[in-house]
């Protein structure tokens, strides 16, 4: 599945890579999220030549809503969620599919790298798959991962193949919010899956425009990560898993809140700090925990510095 929004610059190359995959028997669902340029028209031209392509036009509601809509049309055994500005190895789908079939896996995770547009460099994203924490056998599940389940893999959807029956059975959905709309889906899947396996090759290249600040894209959605954390905790409780995973969850909540704080610009950064210290760290269960509860000394130190900064300002 491909979500598209004003991707006129990339859509032709992306469709060429997807239609050229070595696994031919695939359904290519393109959800146009209310593009205001010629993106949908280009997809229509491709669809006229390739009957595997399905175009769905939606009003602009964000990637989460577009993916949820696309899942309604999916008919294949497995499903992938791709972004149109990335690019892919020609055997990506086939290699992920073969691993899933070999291991009867519910999730297959493959490696990725960044393509830095300004320098034209490729940088391996080693943090996206923490290999030392994975067991020496496959398939595995969360219980066999020797690090925080929410840190073993990144909560983005596009480097993973999912068994569609598994997704439907667990009613997995994307959050329909501006940013951080895929983390709930991904982490829910990783927690609930009993059979996870990997492909130890870089199969996808993520285009990164390092001239644009991350903070600029999230100034209007600076609280979305918090809503994701609340929804993730509720999911764990609904499945009777929160007691088992609580420590991993709280440590991840601290990590992710600090990442969001560190990558925002002022004045939004101050607004987030006030919310974290005034309400959210209490609600997330972070404030009540002693120092030894936290896995990462540096992150806990930054949290204490944030507390001390507030005291000094008073």
Secondary structure, 3 states (H helix, E strand, C coil): CEEECCCCCCHHHHHHHHHCCCCCCCCEEEEEECCCCCHHHHHHHHHHHCCCEEEEEECCCCHHHHHHHHHHHCCCCEEECEECCCEECCCHHHHHHHHHHHHCCCEEEEEEEEEECCCCEEEECHHHECHHHCCCCCCECHHHCCCCHHHHECCCCCCEEEEHHHHHHCCCCCCCCCCCCCHHHHHHHHHHCCCEEEEEEEEEEEEECCCCCHHHHHCCCCCHHHHHHHHHHHHHHHCCCHHHHHHHHHHHHHHHHHHHHHCCCCCHHHHHHHHHHHHHHHHCCCCCCCHHHCCCHHHHHHHHHHHHHHHHHC
